[in-house]
Amino acid sequence: MPLEASILAAAAGMRSAESHEFYGYQIARHLADVSDRRLLTAYGTLYRALGRLEQMGLLESHWEDPQRAADDNRPGRRLYALTTNGIAVARAAQVEPGAEERVPRKRRGVAPA
């Protein structure tokens, strides 16, 4: 699942000492900056993928403190974080860029006549 793998990789890359949480629009911007924009045909696609990752136990989510949203004069955000399993899967899925292009492919021989 390319979108889910991209979300996990982006979430792992966005983790920092200050914050390990992200919200939907933030991950969408990050994906648009670092990967193929075609993965996100609509924000509904992103949120369905986030839901699938949460059901798989790779993400967990919660609504932010409503007072923080009110102080910033904006709607509340659903915050997501990688679980321990999500971090492990994201690390395992990290592949050196272009590695799949260097994998030798079997050549088909010419069929005997």
N, CA and C of each residue as an Amber inpcrd file, in Angstrom:
protein
   339
   0.8410000  -1.1670000   0.0000000   0.0000000   0.0000000   0.0000000
   0.8940000   1.2420000   0.0000000   1.0860000   1.8450000  -1.1390000
   2.0210000   2.9630000  -1.2470000   1.6860000   4.1490000  -0.3460000
   0.4100000   4.5200000  -0.2390000   0.0550000   5.6790000   0.5750000
   0.3550000   5.4170000   2.0420000  -0.0250000   4.2520000   2.5480000
   0.2110000   3.9360000   3.9460000   1.7030000   3.9040000   4.2550000
   2.4950000   3.3070000   3.3570000   3.9440000   3.2670000   3.5490000
   4.5300000   4.6790000   3.5430000   4.0180000   5.5330000   2.6730000
   4.4890000   6.9160000   2.6080000   4.1350000   7.6740000   3.8750000
   2.9450000   7.4290000   4.4090000   2.5250000   8.0940000   5.6510000
   3.4430000   7.6640000   6.7960000   3.7070000   6.3700000   6.9080000
   4.5860000   5.8850000   7.9790000   5.9900000   6.4770000   7.8590000
   6.5200000   6.4970000   6.6520000   7.8600000   7.0550000   6.4440000
   7.8810000   8.5450000   6.7760000   6.8610000   9.2760000   6.3480000
   6.8020000  10.7110000   6.6190000   6.6540000  10.9690000   8.1170000
   5.8080000  10.1910000   8.7830000   5.6150000  10.3640000  10.2190000
   6.9080000  10.0870000  10.9740000   7.6330000   9.0600000  10.5610000
   8.9130000   8.7470000  11.1980000   9.9110000   9.8790000  10.9650000
   9.9120000  10.4420000   9.7700000  10.8170000  11.5370000   9.4480000
  10.4710000  12.8310000  10.1600000   9.2070000  13.0190000  10.4930000
   8.7640000  14.2490000  11.1530000   8.9300000  14.1880000  12.6710000
   9.1680000  12.9990000  13.2120000   9.3340000  12.8760000  14.6690000
  10.5230000  13.7010000  15.1220000  10.3530000  14.3790000  16.2360000
  11.4460000  15.1690000  16.7950000  11.4030000  15.0640000  18.3100000
  12.3870000  15.6380000  18.9530000  12.4420000  15.6100000  20.4120000
  11.2720000  16.3890000  21.0090000  10.8270000  17.4340000  20.3260000
   9.7520000  18.2710000  20.8540000   8.3750000  17.6390000  20.6560000
   8.1650000  16.9900000  19.5160000   6.8360000  16.4870000  19.2180000
   6.9070000  15.1940000  18.4240000   6.1220000  14.2470000  18.8430000
   6.0190000  12.9940000  18.0990000   4.6400000  12.8560000  17.4770000
   3.8330000  13.9160000  17.5810000   2.4770000  13.8910000  17.0360000
   2.4020000  14.7400000  15.7680000   1.4400000  14.4140000  14.9310000
   1.1900000  15.1810000  13.7180000  -0.3120000  15.1720000  13.4650000
  -0.7620000  16.0640000  12.6030000  -2.1780000  16.1070000  12.2320000
  -2.2860000  15.9400000  10.7250000  -3.4810000  15.6820000  10.2580000
  -3.7010000  15.3130000   8.8650000  -3.1440000  16.2870000   7.8440000
  -3.4590000  17.5700000   7.9940000  -3.0010000  18.5470000   7.0070000
  -1.4770000  18.6340000   7.0080000  -0.8820000  18.4970000   8.1860000
   0.5740000  18.5580000   8.3000000   1.2270000  17.4010000   7.5310000
   0.6900000  16.2120000   7.6730000   1.2530000  15.0660000   6.9610000
   0.9920000  15.1990000   5.4620000  -0.1550000  15.7540000   5.0820000
  -0.4630000  15.9580000   3.6600000   0.5480000  16.9110000   3.0240000
   0.8640000  17.9980000   3.7180000   1.8620000  18.9470000   3.1960000
   3.2210000  18.2790000   3.0770000   3.5890000  17.5110000   4.0880000
   4.8910000  16.8350000   4.0680000   4.9520000  15.8370000   2.9070000
   3.8970000  15.0710000   2.7180000   3.8730000  14.1090000   1.6080000
   3.9530000  14.8140000   0.2610000   3.2630000  15.9290000   0.1400000
   3.3020000  16.6740000  -1.1230000   4.6960000  17.2230000  -1.3990000
   5.4240000  17.5660000  -0.3360000   6.7660000  18.1170000  -0.5030000
   7.7960000  17.0510000  -0.8400000   7.6520000  15.8550000  -0.2480000
   8.7180000  14.8690000  -0.3830000   8.3840000  13.6680000  -1.2530000
   7.1330000  13.5100000  -1.6390000   6.8160000  12.3320000  -2.4500000
   5.8690000  12.7020000  -3.5750000   5.2840000  11.6940000  -4.1360000
   4.4240000  11.8530000  -5.2980000   3.0660000  12.4340000  -4.8980000
   2.7320000  13.5960000  -5.4150000   1.4540000  14.2380000  -5.1010000
   0.2570000  13.3900000  -5.5320000   0.4550000  12.5030000  -6.4860000
  -0.6560000  11.6940000  -6.9700000  -1.1810000  10.7310000  -5.9100000
  -0.3830000  10.4560000  -4.8700000  -0.8530000   9.5830000  -3.7950000
  -2.0720000  10.1760000  -3.1060000  -2.1040000  11.5040000  -3.0210000
  -3.1990000  12.1840000  -2.3340000  -4.1550000  12.7800000  -3.3590000
  -5.0730000  11.9900000  -3.8260000  -6.0340000  12.5100000  -4.7920000
  -7.0660000  13.3840000  -4.1060000  -7.2900000  13.1550000  -2.8110000
  -8.2080000  13.9620000  -2.0110000  -7.8540000  13.7440000  -0.5500000
  -8.2240000  14.7120000   0.2890000  -7.9100000  14.5560000   1.7050000
  -8.6580000  13.3750000   2.3080000  -9.8080000  13.0120000   1.7580000
 -10.5180000  11.8290000   2.2350000  -9.6750000  10.5790000   2.0930000
  -8.8770000  10.5150000   1.0310000  -7.9680000   9.3920000   0.8210000
  -6.9750000   9.3100000   1.9700000  -6.4340000  10.4460000   2.3680000
  -5.4700000  10.5010000   3.4580000  -6.1070000  10.0270000   4.7610000
  -7.2770000  10.5510000   5.0810000  -7.8940000  10.2180000   6.3620000
  -8.3450000   8.7600000   6.4150000  -8.7380000   8.2020000   5.2910000
  -9.0600000   6.7600000   5.2740000  -7.8000000   5.9400000   5.5150000
  -6.6880000   6.3560000   4.9230000  -5.4190000   5.6500000   5.1280000
  -4.9620000   5.7790000   6.5790000  -5.1160000   6.9580000   7.1720000
  -4.7710000   7.1340000   8.5830000  -5.6250000   6.2100000   9.4560000
  -6.8920000   6.0960000   9.1310000  -7.7820000   5.1980000   9.8710000
  -7.3540000   3.7420000   9.7480000  -6.9620000   3.3310000   8.5420000
  -6.4930000   1.9490000   8.3430000  -5.2290000   1.6830000   9.1540000
  -4.3100000   2.6450000   9.1630000  -3.0780000   2.4830000   9.9280000
  -3.3690000   2.3920000  11.4240000  -4.3590000   3.1450000  11.8670000
  -4.7480000   3.0780000  13.2770000  -5.3770000   1.7210000  13.5990000
  -6.2160000   1.2090000  12.7110000  -6.8190000  -0.1090000  12.9080000
  -5.7690000  -1.2100000  12.9340000  -4.6860000  -1.0420000  12.1840000
  -3.6000000  -2.0230000  12.1600000  -2.7010000  -1.9100000  13.3920000
  -2.9200000  -0.8750000  14.2030000  -2.1060000  -0.6980000  15.4000000
  -0.7850000   0.0010000  15.1530000  -0.6470000   0.6570000  14.0090000
   0.5970000   1.3460000  13.6720000   0.5630000   2.8180000  14.0550000
  -0.6360000   3.3620000  14.2260000  -0.8410000   4.7390000  14.6760000
  -1.8340000   4.7250000  15.8260000  -1.7600000   5.7580000  16.6480000
  -2.8030000   6.0170000  17.6320000  -3.1790000   7.4870000  17.4950000
  -4.4010000   7.8320000  17.8700000  -4.8340000   9.2130000  17.6930000
  -5.7060000   9.6550000  18.8580000  -5.8200000  10.9690000  18.9730000
  -6.7100000  11.5870000  19.9590000  -6.9790000  13.0190000  19.5180000
  -8.0600000  13.5970000  20.0350000  -8.3670000  14.9910000  19.7280000
  -7.5190000  15.8770000  20.6380000  -6.9980000  16.9590000  20.0820000
  -6.1920000  17.8750000  20.8830000  -7.0730000  18.5930000  21.9010000
  -6.4440000  19.2460000  22.8330000  -7.1470000  20.0130000  23.8600000
  -7.9770000  21.1050000  23.1740000  -9.2910000  21.1210000  23.3980000
 -10.1420000  22.1170000  22.7310000  -9.7430000  23.5590000  23.0530000
  -9.1750000  23.7780000  24.2270000  -8.7660000  25.1300000  24.5910000
  -7.6310000  25.6290000  23.7010000  -6.7430000  24.7460000  23.3240000
  -5.6380000  25.1350000  22.4370000  -6.1730000  25.5940000  21.0820000
  -7.1370000  24.8430000  20.5290000  -7.7410000  25.2410000  19.2530000
  -8.4680000  26.5710000  19.4020000  -9.1800000  26.7500000  20.5110000
  -9.9040000  28.0080000  20.7420000  -8.9220000  29.1760000  20.8720000
  -7.8150000  28.9510000  21.5690000  -6.8030000  30.0040000  21.7140000
  -6.2160000  30.4120000  20.3680000  -6.0840000  29.4340000  19.4590000
  -5.5500000  29.7090000  18.1280000  -6.6400000  30.1050000  17.1370000
  -7.8940000  30.1340000  17.5970000  -9.0400000  30.5180000  16.7750000
  -9.1540000  29.6560000  15.5060000  -9.1470000  28.3360000  15.7200000
  -9.2570000  27.3840000  14.6110000  -9.9890000  26.1470000  15.0990000
 -10.4190000  25.3060000  14.1700000 -11.0740000  24.0550000  14.5770000
 -10.0730000  23.1230000  15.2800000 -10.6050000  22.2020000  16.0470000
  -9.7550000  21.2210000  16.7200000  -9.1290000  20.2620000  15.7320000
  -7.9990000  19.7180000  16.1120000  -7.2690000  18.7840000  15.2460000
  -7.2440000  17.4040000  15.8850000  -7.3000000  16.3990000  15.0490000
  -7.0610000  15.0380000  15.5090000  -5.5620000  14.8150000  15.3690000
  -4.9090000  14.4450000  16.4520000  -3.4620000  14.2580000  16.4600000
  -3.1380000  12.7800000  16.3810000  -2.1530000  12.4530000  15.5880000
  -1.7300000  11.0710000  15.3660000  -0.2900000  10.9150000  15.8360000
   0.0500000   9.7140000  16.2700000   1.4210000   9.3810000  16.6540000
   1.6950000   7.9390000  16.2680000   2.9310000   7.6770000  15.8990000
   3.3330000   6.3030000  15.6020000   3.3660000   5.5000000  16.8960000
   2.8840000   4.2780000  16.8520000   3.0260000   3.3700000  17.9750000
   4.4140000   2.7360000  17.8880000   4.7590000   1.9510000  18.8840000
   6.0370000   1.2400000  18.8480000   6.1040000   0.3480000  17.6160000
   4.9950000  -0.3470000  17.3280000   4.9470000  -1.1840000  16.1200000
   5.0530000  -0.3360000  14.8640000   4.4230000   0.8310000  14.8530000
   4.4850000   1.7260000  13.7010000   5.9010000   2.1960000  13.4260000
   6.6450000   2.4980000  14.4900000   8.0360000   2.9210000  14.3310000
   8.8550000   1.7790000  13.7350000   8.6390000   0.5720000  14.2520000
   9.3830000  -0.5890000  13.7480000   9.0740000  -0.8480000  12.2790000
   7.7980000  -0.7700000  11.9060000   7.4110000  -1.0010000  10.5100000
   7.9800000   0.0900000   9.6120000   7.9410000   1.3430000  10.0770000
   8.4820000   2.4530000   9.2770000   9.9790000   2.2690000   9.0560000
  10.6860000   1.8610000  10.0870000  12.1370000   1.6460000   9.9440000
  12.4340000   0.4800000   9.0170000  11.6690000  -0.5890000   9.1610000
  11.8940000  -1.7690000   8.3150000  11.5780000  -1.4740000   6.8580000
  10.6340000  -0.5720000   6.6080000  10.2140000  -0.2670000   5.2420000
  11.1400000   0.7300000   4.5540000  12.0050000   1.3810000   5.3320000
  12.9000000   2.3550000   4.7110000  13.8840000   1.6230000   3.8230000
  13.8620000   1.9980000   2.5720000  14.7390000   1.3810000   1.5800000
  15.5770000   2.4820000   0.9750000  16.8120000   2.1690000   0.6910000
  17.6750000   3.1390000   0.0380000  17.0290000   3.5580000  -1.2800000
  16.9330000   4.8770000  -1.5520000  16.3000000   5.3330000  -2.7960000
  16.9400000   4.6840000  -4.0180000  16.1090000   4.1640000  -4.8920000
  16.5670000   3.5640000  -6.1280000  17.0040000   2.1210000  -5.9820000
  16.9420000   1.5580000  -4.7630000  17.4020000   0.1810000  -4.5620000
  16.5870000  -0.8020000  -5.3790000  15.2940000  -0.5350000  -5.4870000
  14.4600000  -1.4630000  -6.2480000  14.8140000  -1.4690000  -7.7240000
  15.4310000  -0.3920000  -8.2090000  15.8130000  -0.3370000  -9.6200000
  17.0660000  -1.1640000  -9.8850000  17.8750000  -1.4090000  -8.8340000
  19.1210000  -2.1440000  -9.0120000  18.9570000  -3.6420000  -8.8330000
  17.7900000  -4.0910000  -8.4600000  17.5630000  -5.5180000  -8.2720000
  17.5760000  -6.1730000  -9.6440000  18.4570000  -7.1590000  -9.8440000
  18.5140000  -7.8050000 -11.1700000  17.2210000  -8.5620000 -11.4390000
  16.7630000  -8.4580000 -12.6260000  15.5540000  -9.1560000 -13.0390000
  15.9390000 -10.3810000 -13.8420000  15.1460000 -11.4160000 -13.6950000
  15.3920000 -12.6300000 -14.4670000  15.0450000 -12.3390000 -15.9130000
  15.9050000 -12.7830000 -16.7770000  15.6350000 -12.6350000 -18.2090000
  15.0070000 -13.9010000 -18.7030000  14.0750000 -13.7190000 -19.5560000
  13.4420000 -14.8820000 -20.1710000  14.2850000 -15.3430000 -21.3270000
  14.4880000 -16.6120000 -21.3530000  15.2400000 -17.1700000 -22.4770000
  14.3420000 -17.3190000 -23.6960000  14.9630000 -17.5510000 -24.7880000
  14.2160000 -17.7630000 -26.0340000  13.6800000 -19.1970000 -26.0160000
  12.4360000 -19.3380000 -26.3230000  11.8250000 -20.6540000 -26.3260000
  12.3930000 -21.4920000 -27.4700000  12.6450000 -22.7700000 -27.1780000
  13.1680000 -23.6250000 -28.2620000  12.1380000 -23.7830000 -29.3750000
  12.6330000 -23.9110000 -30.5850000  11.7560000 -24.0160000 -31.7390000
  11.2890000 -25.4150000 -31.9910000
